[in-house]
C-alpha cells in the first residue's frame, strides 16, 4: 500500500474514504439511508454496504465484458441491491433478477433508487 495515498486520503478524503469513515462511526445493524452518487440507498447495516460500494462501484471487482447488450444477470443474495445498481449502470438493457431472503434487507432492496 502506498503510504502517501493513505496520508492524502486522510488529509483530503475522497468520496469513498468519507463514506467508509462515516460508516465506521454509525452503529452496526441500524437502518440508515444515504445518497451515493446518483443513488438513494436504504440499508440495514451501513458498514457492510459501505464496503460493498467500495468493492463493487469503485474498484469494479465484478466488471465483465459481454457481447450481448441485454445480458441476463442474477443477483443472488442481493442485499440492498448494490450489484444490481452497478450492473444496470454498466449494462442499461440488462435483465436483472435480484433475490434477497432476509425480509428486513429485502424491504431495502424494494426501495426505488
C-alpha positions as CSV (number, residue, x, y, z in Angstrom):
1,X,0.0,0.0,0.0
2,X,1.2,3.5,-0.9
3,X,1.6,5.4,2.4
4,X,1.2,8.7,0.6
5,X,-2.2,7.7,-0.8
6,X,-3.3,6.9,2.8
7,X,-2.0,10.2,4.1
8,X,-3.5,12.1,1.1
9,X,-6.9,10.4,1.8
10,X,-6.7,11.3,5.4
11,X,-5.9,15.0,4.7
12,X,-8.1,15.3,1.6
13,X,-10.6,12.4,1.8
14,X,-12.3,11.4,-1.4
15,X,-15.9,10.2,-1.6
16,X,-15.2,6.6,-0.7
17,X,-12.8,7.5,2.1
18,X,-15.5,9.7,3.7
19,X,-18.1,7.0,3.2
20,X,-16.0,4.3,4.9
21,X,-15.1,6.7,7.7
22,X,-18.7,7.7,8.3
23,X,-19.9,4.1,8.2
24,X,-17.4,3.2,11.0
25,X,-19.0,5.9,13.2
26,X,-22.5,4.7,12.7
27,X,-24.0,1.9,14.9
28,X,-23.9,-1.5,13.3
29,X,-27.2,-3.1,12.1
30,X,-29.2,0.1,12.3
31,X,-31.4,1.2,9.5
32,X,-29.9,4.1,7.5
33,X,-30.4,5.9,4.2
34,X,-27.6,7.6,2.3
35,X,-27.1,9.2,-1.1
36,X,-24.2,7.8,-3.0
37,X,-23.6,9.4,-6.4
38,X,-27.0,9.4,-8.1
39,X,-28.4,6.6,-5.9
40,X,-30.5,6.8,-2.7
41,X,-29.8,3.7,-0.8
42,X,-31.6,2.3,2.2
43,X,-29.8,-0.3,4.3
44,X,-29.8,-2.2,7.5
45,X,-26.0,-2.1,8.1
46,X,-24.1,1.0,6.9
47,X,-20.6,-0.5,7.3
48,X,-21.2,-3.6,5.2
49,X,-22.9,-1.5,2.4
50,X,-20.0,1.0,2.5
51,X,-17.5,-1.8,1.8
52,X,-19.8,-3.2,-0.9
53,X,-19.8,0.2,-2.6
54,X,-16.0,0.4,-2.4
55,X,-15.5,-3.1,-3.9
56,X,-18.3,-3.0,-6.5
57,X,-18.7,0.6,-7.6
58,X,-15.2,2.0,-7.0
59,X,-12.9,-1.0,-7.5
60,X,-15.2,-2.6,-10.0
61,X,-14.4,-6.1,-8.9
62,X,-17.4,-7.6,-10.7
63,X,-16.8,-5.9,-14.1
64,X,-17.0,-8.2,-17.1
65,X,-17.3,-7.9,-20.8
66,X,-20.4,-9.1,-22.6
67,X,-21.1,-9.5,-26.3
68,X,-24.8,-9.3,-25.5
69,X,-26.2,-5.8,-24.9
70,X,-29.0,-7.4,-22.9
71,X,-27.3,-9.9,-20.6
72,X,-29.4,-11.7,-18.1
73,X,-27.9,-11.2,-14.6
74,X,-28.9,-13.0,-11.4
75,X,-28.0,-11.1,-8.2
76,X,-28.5,-13.9,-5.6
77,X,-28.1,-12.7,-2.0
78,X,-28.7,-9.2,-3.4
79,X,-28.5,-7.5,0.0
80,X,-29.7,-3.9,-0.7
81,X,-29.0,-4.1,-4.4
82,X,-25.5,-2.6,-4.9
83,X,-24.6,-5.2,-7.5
84,X,-27.9,-4.7,-9.4
85,X,-27.3,-1.0,-9.5
86,X,-23.8,-1.4,-10.7
87,X,-24.7,-3.9,-13.4
88,X,-27.6,-1.7,-14.6
89,X,-25.1,1.2,-14.9
90,X,-22.8,-0.9,-17.0
91,X,-25.5,-2.8,-19.0
92,X,-28.5,-0.5,-19.2
93,X,-30.5,-3.0,-21.2
94,X,-29.7,-5.9,-18.9
95,X,-32.4,-8.1,-17.4
96,X,-31.6,-8.4,-13.8
97,X,-33.2,-10.7,-11.3
98,X,-32.3,-9.9,-7.7
99,X,-33.1,-12.3,-4.8
100,X,-32.7,-11.5,-1.1
101,X,-34.0,-13.9,1.5
102,X,-33.8,-11.7,4.6
103,X,-37.1,-9.8,4.9
104,X,-35.6,-6.7,6.5
105,X,-32.9,-6.4,3.9
106,X,-35.4,-7.2,1.1
107,X,-37.5,-4.2,2.2
108,X,-34.4,-2.0,1.4
109,X,-34.0,-3.7,-1.9
110,X,-37.6,-2.8,-2.9
111,X,-36.9,0.9,-2.4
112,X,-36.6,2.9,-5.6
113,X,-33.0,4.0,-6.2
